[in-house]
Amino acid sequence: MPLNKDYSEISDVLIMIQKSQDSEQDQRDKVREAKRFITERDGMWDEYASNKMDGRFKGSFDLCTPIIDGIAGDISQSDFTIRVSPSGGGASKDTAKKFDGLIRNIRNISNAEDVFKRMGRSNSIGGFDALEVVQDWVDGDSFDQDLFIRHIPNAVDSVWFDLSSTMQDRSDANWGVKLVALPVDEYNSRWPDGSNMSVGDNAEHNNSGNNNINRKEVVTVGKLYYRKPRNIELIRMTDGSVYRDDDKFESVKDELAQQGITIELDDNGEEKRRTRKSWRVYSRMFDGSMWLDSEEETVFDYIPLVPIYGNFDIIENNCIYFGKLENLYDSQRVYNYATSRDIEDGALSPSPNIWMTDEMAEGNDYSQMNTDRAPVRIFNIEPQNPGLMPTFTGGPQPSVGLQTTMQNMQQQINASSNTFQSQQGNANAQQSGVAGLQQIEQGNVGNIKWFKDLEVTICQVGKILINAIPRSYD
């Protein structure tokens, strides 16, 4: 979408959001499937197999959560930070230190470490999550606003971006939207003249049948962020520094002159100036039919919605992303099927029986035969059938085929996830320590990409903060 698009028509905005939702519907459905797979009861059973097991034992023997926990645990134990360093021009080490301190404070008041860790776990599960950088009051009694890093709940259904964006961090997006479901009473309190119509929710396209369970009476509203172009006048000073010709420059111009720093002149005696193209992000609230307020200029140069994607790629002009579970579904489900059947054939099957006639049992108590350990059993011989003996029917025997299937699926899950027993503290006793360390290293190498995904997200958060801090703090 062009950078100079007019966002004044709500109908155009609703259409572009719907197009974005339709374009990514398949991808978001996969993210939802991964979330259900790991969190819902019976989520590791597909509908067809579940129906086939109606009335029979159906267990879930989760081999996938420990894999996710391993990745999330490594991320939780790692330190991610945003460092600022001078890059030349008017930049200085002192300025960089001030930015460092401000960003450290923003991270502390936002509990940003927890936000990043939650996003890392969600990314390893389904391959998508998102956060928002917001400007808000520190507390109710404050006159100052701070910047905050906040996780977006249910981002898979609520965060959408410009279709023309191709960067993994969406830094090139011209617009982004965050949808929020508000209780009807809260909606009417904030916007008494609103239409009470919800913005289209992509989750409605999902065929899982679970979306209407415990559905609250809500109105879905949206907050649209969009960039508008502007020109910035740059001035070069005699010390090589570069300033924007704005109110802040005017406030320090005289002070710089006292230090002998003035605007540099070219060979013709003209001030060295140039105009560069820039933009500023604006925001506006809306519902499914109308704008709910006027547009507001923000302090951001980038859309302050930052996603995290797993295995991100652009294929045939389509955005592709997925998590760790994508290649484990079939192996985990087959393992559940085989183990459930094995348990049903063993622990849940009838106990062994001994068949005899009433005449053989007369005068003896056999009610505790299956539990007592009496070495001698007495029975009566029938005069009519002196050769007839009590008959034992054996109990269930383990299926070699099921045992092989279960073992194969365990190995398949380990191979597909690049996970070894050594990583889970369960190394083979016959294995050397060197071999165990090599397996741990190999598994860690395979997990590096999940750290890189989070790194991309945090770097974009840093860029957003660097550009917004001068407008947010004195």
N, C-alpha and C positions, 0 to 999 in steps of 0.2 A: 504494500500500500504506500502511495507517495507520502513524503514527509509533510507536505503542505495540504493534506486532506482536511476538508472541513468536517468537524465532528459535531456540528450543531444539530443535525437531524437525528432524533432518537431512532427513527425507523432504520436509517443506514447503519447505525451502531449495532442495533439488534441483529441485523442481517449479517454483519461481518463477524459478530460473535458466534452466530449459528454456523456460519461457514467454518470457522475455526474448530468448533466442537465436532461438526460432521467429519472434518478432515482427520481428526485424531481419535475418532470414536473407537476404532479397533485397538489402537494402542492403549487408550485409557481403560478399555474393557479388560485388557490383559493385566494391567496394573491392579484393577479391582479383583480379578480372579486370583492373582498372587496373594493379595491381602486376605481374601476369604480362605484360601488354601491353608494359610499358616495360622489363622486366628479362629475360624468358625468350627463349631462341632460338626464332625463329618465333612469338613471342607476338603479332606484328602480323599474323598470318594466321589467319582463322577456319577451323574444321575442314573445312567443306564445300569451300572454295576450295583448301585444302591438299591434300585428297584428289584434286581435279580435276587438280592439278599433279604427280601422282605420276610420278616419273621425269623430270620436266622441271625447268628452272631455276626456282628460287624464292628471290628475294632480298628483303631488308628494307631499305628506304631511309628511314631514320628522320628524319622532319621534326618529331617531337613532343618528343624529348629536349631539343633546343636551347630549346624554349619553356619546358619545366620548369626547365632550367638557368638561364634568364633570371630566372624568378621566384625560384628558390632563391638565385641570386647576389645579387639585390636585397635579399632578407631577410638574407643573410649580411653584407652591407655596412651594414646598419642596426643601430642600437643600441636595444635594448629594456631598460628598467629598471623597477624597482619603487620608487616613492618613497613615503615616509610623512610625513604632515603632521598636526598636531594638529587635532582637530575640535571642541574645546570641552570643557566640563566639567572633569574632572581632567587632561585632556591638556595636554602642554607641549611646547615646542620641544626641550627637552633629551631628553625621552622619545622623541620622534620621531627625533632624531638617533641615539639608541641603537638603535632598531629599524632605522634605515637601515644602521647599521654591521653589525648582526647579519645582516640579510638579504644585505648585500654579501658577508659572509663565507660564508654558506650557498651563495650562487651560485658563489663561487670554489671552494670545496671540492667542489662538485657538478659543476663544469664545466657549469653550467646553460646557458651560451650555446650550447654544442654541442647540448644537448638541445633547446633551442628551435629551432635551425636545422634539425635533423633532422625535427622535427615539422612545421615549415613546408614542407619539401620533400615529406614524405609526404602532407600535406594537399593540396598542389597536384596530386599524382598521383592519389590515390584519395579524398580528402575525409575521411580519418579517421586518427587516431593518438592516443596517450595517454601520460601520465607519472604517476609516483607520488611523493608526498612521504612520506618515511619517517624514523623516528627510529632511529638506529643508532650504534654505537660509532665514534669517529673512527679508532681503530686498536686492535690487540689488547691493547696495554698500558695503555689509557686507562680511567679511572674515569668519564669524562664522555661523555655522548651528545650528538650534534649532529643537526640536521635536514638531510636531503639531498633533492635533486630528481633523480629518476632516470627515464630513459626506459624504457618497457616494450616489450621486443622482441615482435614479432608480436602487437601489441595488437588487431588485427582479429579474431583468434581467441580472445583471452584476457581481454578486458575487457568487462564487461557491467554494465548499470545498471538501477535501479528503473524499471519500466514507467510509473509515474505521474510521473516526472520530465519536465519540458518545457523547462527552461532549457538554453541552448546550452552552458554550462559545467558542467551537472549539479550546480549548487550546491544545488538543491532535492531531490536524490536522498536517499532514506531508506536505501538500501543500494547497494553496488557490490561487484563480485567480480573478482578477478584469478586466472586459471588459469595453472598452471605445470606443464610436463611434466618430471618428474624421472626420471633413470635408475633402474632397479629397485633397484640396489645402494644408491644414496643414499637412496631411499625407505625401504628396509628398515632402514637404519642409523638413520634419524631416528625412524621409527615402527615398531619391530619387531612391534607388536601390531596394525598396520593391516590393512585388508581387501585391499590390493593391487588394488582396483577403481578405475578412472579415472572422473573426472567427465565427463559428456557434453561432447563437443567439437563446436561448431557447424561446424567445418571438414569434419566427416564428411558434412554435408548437401550439400557442394559436389560437383557432378557433373563436375568437370574431369578426374578420373581421375589427377591428379598427387599426390594426398595420401598415397598409399601407397608412393611412391618413396622409397627410403632411410629408411624408417620405423624408428626406433630402438625398442628395448624400453624403454618408459617407462611411468610411472604419472602420470596427470594429477591434480594436487591443486589445491585452491582456497583462497584467503584471502578470507574474507567480511568486509567492513566494514559495520557497521550502526549507526544512531543510536538511542540510548535517551533518552527524555525525563527531565528533572530540573528541579527548582525552584531558582532562585538568589535569595537574599535580598540586596537592594540597600540601601545606607545612604547618605543625603545628609549631607555635612559642612557646617560653618558657612562654609567658604570656597567652597562651591558644588561641590566635587569629589564624586564618587560612587565608593563602594567596594563590593566584594562582602564580605559578612559570612562570612569564612572564616578559615583559619589564618594566611594571609598578612596579613589585616587586623589580626588580634590581635597579630601580631609588630611592627606599626608603630603600633598604637593609642596606646601610651604616648608614643612619639616625637612623634606629631602633637599630643597633648595638651600637651606641653611647648612647642609652637609656638602654642598657643592655638587649635588646630583640634580641635573636638569634633563629636559628632553633633548635627545641627540638630534643634530641637524645633518641633512645630507649635503652634497656638494653645491646644491642650489640654494642652500640656506633654509630649506623647508624641513619642518619637523618630521621625524621618521615615524610614520604611522601606517598601519594597514588594517584592513577590515577582513575578518574571517567569519565564516558561517558557523553558527552554533545553534543550539536549541535549548528549550526549557520544557520540563514536564509539567502538565496541568492535570488536574483530577476533577471528576464530577460524578455525583451519585445519581442512580436511575433505577427504575423498576421495569416491569415488563411492558410499560406503555408510555412512560413520560420521564422527563428529567425531574429530579427531586430537589435540586438546588442549582446555583450558578457555578460556572467553572471557577476553580481556584488555582492560582499559581503555586507550585511547590518549590522546594529548595533543590530539587533533583535535576540532573542533566540526563540520567538514565532512568528507564522504567524501574521503580523500586521494588519490583517483584522479581525474585531471583530463584530459578528452579535448580534442581539437581537431576541429572539424567544418568542412567546406567547403560553402558554399551551404546552410547549415542552415535548415530550416523544419519546421513541423508542418502536415501536410496530411491531412485526414480522420483525425485522431488518430494518424497515423503519422509517425515521425521520418524526414525526408528529408535526405540529404547526398550530395555527390559532388564529384569533383575536376575539374581542368582538362581531363583527357583524355576525359571523358564524351561530349563533342560532336565529338571528332576521330577516333573509331574508323573510321567508314565512309570518310572522306576518305583517311586514311592507308592503309587496306587497299586501296582502289581504286588508289591511287597505286602501291602495291607490285605489284598485279596488272598494271597497264598497263606499268610500267617493266620488270618481269620479262619480259613478252611482247616488248617492244620490244628488249631485249637478246638474247633468244632468236632473234628474227627478224634481228638484225644481227650482233653479235659471235660468237654461237654457231651461226650458220647456215653451210652449206657455202660455200666460196669460189667465185668465178666460174669457169666451165669453157669450154674450147674443144674442140669435137668434130671429129675427123678420122679418116680411115681409116688402116690400117697402111701402105698404099702412100704416102699423103701424108707420113707421118712418117719413112719409111725413110731412114736416113743422117743424121738430125738428132736432137739431144738437146733435148727439150722439158721435162725434169724440173724445171728452175728457172724455167719461164715465169712463174709467179705472183710471183716475187720479183726477178728480174733486170730491168734497165731497157734491154735491147737495143732500139735503134730499128728494126731490120730483122728480119723473121721470114721464113724460107724454108720452103717446102713443095713437095712433088712433085705435079705434075698427073697424074691418072690417065688413061691413054690411053682406057680404056673410057668414062670420064665426064669429058671435058675441061672441062665447065662447073661441075663440083662444087667448091665452096670450103669451107675449114674454117668451122665455125659457132660463133659465140660466144653463150653463154647468160649473161646478166647476173646479177650478184649480187643480194642482197636489197635492196629499196628501203624506206626508212623509211615507216611507216604514218602518214599525216596524222591519221587518227582517234585513234591511240594518243598522238601528240604533243599533240593538243588535249586529250585526257583528262588526261594528266599535268599540263599547264599549268593546266587547270581545277581539279584537285585541290589543287595548290599554292596557288592563289588561295583556294580554299575553306577550307583549313587556316588560312591567314592571317586570313581574314575571321571564321571561327568562334572563333579564339583571340584576336582583336583584337591581332594581332601584325604588325609592319611590318618591312621590311628595315632601316630606319634603326635600330631597336632592337638589331639583331644586328650593327651596324657594317658593313652592306652596302647603304648607301643608293644609290639610282639616281644615276648620274653626271650625268644631265640635270636632276636635282631641285635646287631651291634649298636653301640651308641653313635658311631659315626654315621651309620645308615639312617638311624632315627633323626639325627640333625639334618641330614641331607633331605629327608622327606619333609621336615618342618620348613626348611628353606624353600623347597620347591612349592609347597603350598602357599607360603608367604608371598612368593613372586607372583603367583596367580591372583593374589588378593590386592596387589598394588593398584590395579585399575580402579578399585572402589575408593581408595584414598585419593587418586587423581581426580575422580569425579567431584569429590568434596572440595578438593583444592581449587578447582575451576570455580565452584560456587563461592567460596570464601574470597577469592581474588576479586570477583565481581562485586561482592559486598564492599570490599576495600575501596574499589574505584568509586562506587556510589557515595561512600562516606567522605572520601577525599574531596569530591566535588561539592558535597552538601555542607561540610563543616564550616567553611568561611561564611556561608549565608545563615547558619544556625547559631553560631557562637560569636561573641564579641571578640 
